[in-house]
Each structure stands twice: as structure tokens, then as C-alpha cells.
Amino acid sequence: MPPVFRLLPLTVLLIAAAHAAAPPGSEPTGPGELARINGFLVAGHAWTWGKGTLFEAIEQTNAAGANALEVFLMGMPISAETGELALDENTPEAALKAIKDKCRQHGVRIINAYIGQKQWTRIGQDEAALRRFFVFGKKLGVSGFTGEPAERQWDMVERLLKEYDLTFAVHNHPKEFDAPYIGGPYRYWDPRYTAQKQTGRDPRFGICLDTGHAARSGLNNVEVLKAIAGRCLSVHLKDISEPTADAHDVPYGRGAVNVPALLAELRQQKFSGHLSLEYEWTESPTFATDVKGLVDFIREVPIPQAEVR
């Protein structure tokens, strides 16, 4: 009998054991693979723990029940041991190795990185400066970036994402967001504007929908998702206390954002990006429980049947 048939019963047993050990709503994975929770790739966001270190964000992502992480290349301290050394496009090789070792230790993979407005201001029209982010992103192992480049910077962003085969998602802050480097009115607050301006561009150049900021701007997230179908590459999934500019984040299901309806629409669109758990209400008296509850909510929530379109 060929060896493959002799091994088949053991293989079947291992697969069955993996299914039995997986948390409800998760798909079993092998070492280093990214788990899907209720069909979605769920990632922690380092900004959630932005008052701490990257190493703490890695630990807390694991504690919350996720094994993917979105970071920001805006000077987050790496660890208590490395002191003032911070995460950005100039992070040295030794620190990069320590980061990867820490990720392996906690079963977490860094999949995406955010580039902030100070960085875009510094980059300007210098493609070599932007290239350093793409080179570092490849070393870090990300599959894409998020950020808000000025439209005059889009052409070089698109050239580099093609060259490095990475995605880039334009994020939305609330209406009236102060972003002087944009060079005019801030328009990204409405992702429908961004999607319209991306017409004809590479499909890897899309949108990161921040549902909390969209709700703060008076937008209906489900209607926005429908309008940007095909361009939504990732979601900063938030619920907020009320649909006003000064609202704070709350656990899913307790605020103004209809998270189950959003998940249903994403499923309808066969969304293959990641849901990022960016929770900014750090003053919550139950902060750690709140963050863990975000993963539990996605795992356990019944997702309504989306309309047939």
C-alpha cells in the first residue's frame, strides 16, 4: 500500500482534533497560519495599546484571541528593554529580528502598517523616502499599508504598491479633520469620494473604512460599504457611543454602529481583507475586558442574511 494511504487515518484524526480544539467560530490553522473568526481575518491594532510598547501590543493581541496585528510606523516604542528605540521605516535589523521573535513567541503575525500625516508631510514628493517604507514593510512581512497620502502623492504610492506587490488602503478620519499637508479641504472623511477618485487605479489601491469615524461624520456605514464595494481592503471596526463628533468607542453592540449589518454586508461582498480592532476608549474602566469582548462578539454574533443583489 502506498505510504499516503497508510498515513491517511492519522491525518484524519489530526484534522478532527484541530477542529475540536479551535475556538467556536474560528477555523483551525497550522503553526503560523492566520485564524479566521466567523469567517473574518481579525487583527489587533497597535494604536489600541498606543500608550505602551509594540511588545505589549503583541502580547495583548494574543490575549484578546487574535493572531494578526496592524501596527503604525509613527514611532511606537518597541519594548521596555530597547528604551527609546521606536518602530518606523528606519528600525534597525537587530530590532526587527527581536520583533519577529516576539511575534513567533506569541503566535502573532504583523500584517499591515499605518503611515501617519507627519510621515506624509516629511515624504512630500520624494519617492525615495516613500520607498523606504515599502522596503521596510517587506522586511516586516506586511501585506499592505494604510494611511492618508495627499492625492498628489497617489501616483507614486500606486507605482510602489505595484512594484512591491502590496496593498494600500486610504483611511478616513472624521469630517473637519485637520490635515494641512493635504493642501485643501479634507475629503477622505467620505470614503465614497475616495472610491470615486480611485476609479481606474490598481485594485490593490483601495480603502480602509473606519466605521467609528464614518459614524462621527454622519454616514451610514452599510450604505458606504455598498457604495465602495470592490475597493474596501480593510476595516477599522468600531462602535461609538453616539453618532456625534465627540463620541467615544464602545464595545460592539452597545452604540450607534450596526456591527452585525456591517459584517453581513462584508460577507455579501466576499470581503477578504482584515477587520482591525482599533479601540480608542482607553479611559474605559473595563478596557482589557472591552477589547477581549470585541473578538468574542465577532466570533459569536449571528450575522443576518444579506439581501440578494
C-alpha positions in Angstrom: 0.0 0.0 0.0 1.4 3.5 -0.9 2.6 5.5 2.1 -0.1 8.1 1.6 -2.8 5.6 2.4 -1.0 4.3 5.5 -0.9 7.8 6.9 -4.5 8.8 6.0 -6.1 7.7 9.3 -3.6 9.7 11.3 -4.2 12.7 9.1 -7.9 12.4 9.5 -7.5 12.2 13.3 -5.3 15.3 13.4 -7.8 17.3 11.3 -10.6 16.3 13.6 -8.5 17.2 16.7 -7.8 20.6 15.2 -11.5 21.2 14.7 -12.2 20.1 18.2 -9.6 22.4 19.7 -10.5 25.5 17.7 -12.5 28.2 19.5 -16.2 28.4 18.4 -16.4 30.4 15.2 -12.7 30.0 14.3 -11.3 28.0 11.5 -8.4 25.7 12.7 -5.0 26.7 11.5 -1.5 25.2 11.4 1.6 26.9 13.0 2.0 30.4 11.8 -1.3 30.5 9.8 -3.8 33.3 10.3 -7.0 32.2 12.0 -10.4 33.4 10.7 -13.1 34.1 13.2 -16.6 33.7 12.0 -15.1 33.8 8.5 -13.2 37.1 9.1 -9.5 37.8 9.5 -9.4 39.7 12.8 -6.4 41.7 13.7 -5.4 43.7 16.8 -4.4 47.3 16.2 -1.3 48.6 17.9 -3.0 52.0 18.3 -5.3 50.4 20.8 -2.3 49.9 23.1 -0.6 53.0 21.8 0.4 54.3 25.2 2.5 51.2 25.7 5.1 49.3 23.6 4.9 47.2 20.5 5.8 44.1 22.5 2.8 44.8 24.8 0.6 45.2 21.8 1.7 41.8 20.5 1.0 40.2 23.9 -2.4 41.9 24.2 -3.4 40.9 20.7 -2.7 37.3 21.7 -4.6 37.7 25.0 -7.6 39.1 23.1 -7.8 36.0 21.0 -6.4 37.3 17.7 -3.2 36.3 15.9 -2.8 39.1 13.4 -1.7 42.7 14.2 -1.8 46.1 12.4 1.0 48.4 13.5 1.7 52.1 12.9 5.1 53.3 11.6 4.9 56.5 13.7 7.4 56.0 16.5 5.8 53.5 18.8 8.3 52.3 21.4 9.3 48.7 20.7 9.9 47.4 24.2 10.9 48.5 27.7 14.3 46.8 27.1 15.0 48.7 23.9 14.3 52.1 25.5 13.8 55.0 23.1 14.1 52.7 20.0 10.8 53.1 18.1 9.0 51.4 15.2 9.4 53.3 11.9 10.9 52.8 8.5 14.4 53.1 9.9 14.1 50.4 12.6 17.4 48.5 12.6 17.8 44.9 11.6 18.5 43.7 15.2 15.3 45.3 16.5 13.4 43.9 13.5 14.6 40.4 14.4 13.6 40.9 18.1 10.1 42.0 16.9 9.8 38.8 14.7 11.0 36.7 17.6 8.4 38.3 19.9 5.6 37.7 17.3 6.6 34.0 17.0 6.7 33.6 20.7 3.0 34.8 21.0 1.7 33.4 17.7 1.0 36.8 16.2 1.8 38.0 12.7 2.1 41.7 11.7 0.0 42.0 8.5 -0.4 45.8 8.0 1.2 49.1 8.8 -0.3 52.6 9.1 1.6 55.6 7.9 0.6 58.9 9.6 0.3 62.5 8.4 3.7 63.6 9.9 5.2 60.9 7.7 3.3 62.1 4.6 4.4 65.6 5.3 8.0 64.5 5.5 7.8 62.3 2.4 6.3 65.0 0.2 7.0 64.2 -3.4 10.2 62.3 -2.6 9.6 58.8 -4.0 12.9 57.5 -2.4 11.6 58.5 1.0 8.3 56.6 0.4 10.2 53.6 -0.9 11.9 53.2 2.4 8.5 52.4 3.9 7.8 49.8 1.3 11.3 48.2 1.7 10.8 48.1 5.5 7.2 46.8 5.1 8.5 43.8 3.0 11.1 43.1 5.7 8.4 43.3 8.4 6.2 40.9 6.4 3.2 43.1 5.9 0.8 42.5 3.1 -0.1 46.2 2.8 -0.3 49.7 4.2 -2.9 52.1 5.5 -2.8 55.9 5.6 -3.9 59.1 4.1 -1.5 60.3 1.4 -2.4 63.6 -0.3 -3.8 63.0 -3.8 -0.7 64.5 -5.4 1.1 61.5 -3.7 -1.1 58.8 -5.1 0.8 58.2 -8.3 4.0 57.3 -6.5 2.0 55.2 -4.0 0.5 53.2 -6.8 3.8 52.8 -8.6 5.4 51.3 -5.5 2.5 49.1 -4.5 2.7 47.5 -8.0 6.5 47.1 -7.7 6.3 45.5 -4.2 3.0 43.7 -4.7 1.5 45.3 -1.6 -1.9 46.8 -1.0 -2.5 50.4 0.1 -5.8 51.4 1.8 -6.8 55.1 2.2 -8.2 55.6 5.7 -11.0 58.1 6.7 -10.8 60.4 9.7 -13.9 62.4 10.7 -15.2 65.4 8.8 -13.1 68.6 9.6 -10.0 66.5 10.4 -7.0 68.8 10.5 -4.6 67.6 7.8 -2.6 70.6 6.4 -0.4 68.5 4.2 -3.5 67.6 2.1 -3.3 71.1 0.6 -7.0 71.8 0.6 -10.3 70.6 2.1 -10.2 67.2 3.8 -12.3 65.0 1.6 -11.4 61.5 2.8 -14.0 61.7 5.5 -16.4 60.2 3.0 -14.9 57.0 1.5 -17.3 57.3 -1.4 -15.3 60.3 -2.6 -12.1 58.3 -2.2 -13.5 55.4 -4.2 -14.7 57.7 -7.0 -11.2 59.2 -7.2 -9.6 55.8 -7.4 -11.6 54.8 -10.5 -9.2 53.2 -13.0 -6.4 52.7 -10.5 -4.9 49.3 -9.5 -7.3 47.2 -7.4 -4.6 46.9 -4.7 -5.1 50.6 -4.1 -8.3 50.8 -2.1 -9.9 52.0 1.1 -9.7 51.3 4.9 -13.2 52.0 6.2 -13.0 53.4 9.8 -16.6 52.8 10.9 -16.3 54.9 14.0 -15.1 58.0 12.2 -17.7 57.4 9.4 -20.5 57.4 12.0 -19.0 60.5 13.7 -19.3 62.2 10.3 -23.0 61.3 10.0 -22.5 58.5 7.5 -24.4 55.2 7.3 -21.6 52.6 7.3 -23.6 49.9 5.5 -24.6 52.3 2.7 -21.0 53.4 2.4 -19.8 49.8 2.2 -22.2 49.2 -0.6 -21.0 52.2 -2.5 -17.3 51.3 -2.2 -17.8 47.6 -3.0 -14.6 46.2 -4.6 -12.4 48.9 -3.1 -12.7 48.1 0.6 -9.4 46.4 1.6 -9.7 46.6 5.4 -11.9 47.9 8.1 -11.1 49.7 11.4 -14.2 48.2 13.0 -15.5 50.4 15.8 -18.8 51.1 17.5 -19.3 54.5 19.1 -21.4 55.8 21.9 -23.5 58.1 19.7 -23.2 59.5 16.1 -21.6 62.7 17.1 -18.1 64.2 16.6 -17.1 63.8 20.3 -18.4 60.2 20.8 -16.1 57.6 22.2 -15.6 54.0 21.2 -17.7 51.4 23.0 -17.9 47.5 22.8 -19.7 46.2 19.7 -23.4 46.2 20.1 -23.7 48.9 22.6 -23.5 52.0 20.4 -24.6 53.7 17.2 -22.9 51.4 14.7 -24.8 48.3 13.4 -21.9 45.9 13.5 -23.9 42.8 12.6 -25.3 44.5 9.5 -21.7 45.6 8.6 -20.5 42.0 8.9 -23.4 40.8 6.8 -22.5 43.3 4.0 -18.8 42.4 4.1 -19.8 38.7 3.8 -22.1 39.6 0.9 -19.1 41.3 -0.8 -16.8 38.3 -0.2 -14.5 40.7 1.7 -11.0 39.1 2.0 -9.2 41.9 4.0 -8.9 42.2 7.7 -11.0 43.7 10.5 -8.8 45.8 12.7 -9.7 46.1 16.4 -8.8 49.8 17.0 -10.3 50.6 20.3 -9.6 54.2 21.4 -11.6 54.5 24.6 -8.6 53.9 26.8 -10.3 55.6 29.7 -12.8 52.7 29.9 -12.8 51.2 33.4 -13.0 47.8 31.8 -10.6 48.4 28.9 -9.0 45.0 28.8 -12.4 43.2 29.0 -13.8 45.5 26.4 -11.0 44.6 23.9 -11.3 40.9 24.5 -15.1 41.3 24.0 -14.6 42.7 20.5 -13.1 39.3 19.4 -15.8 37.4 21.3 -18.5 39.5 19.6 -17.3 38.7 16.1 -16.9 35.0 17.0 -20.4 34.7 18.5 -22.7 37.2 16.8 -25.4 35.8 14.5 -24.7 37.6 11.2 -28.0 38.4 9.4 -28.6 37.1 5.9 -27.6 39.8 3.5 -30.0 40.8 0.8 -29.7 39.2 -2.6 -28.2 41.6 -5.1 
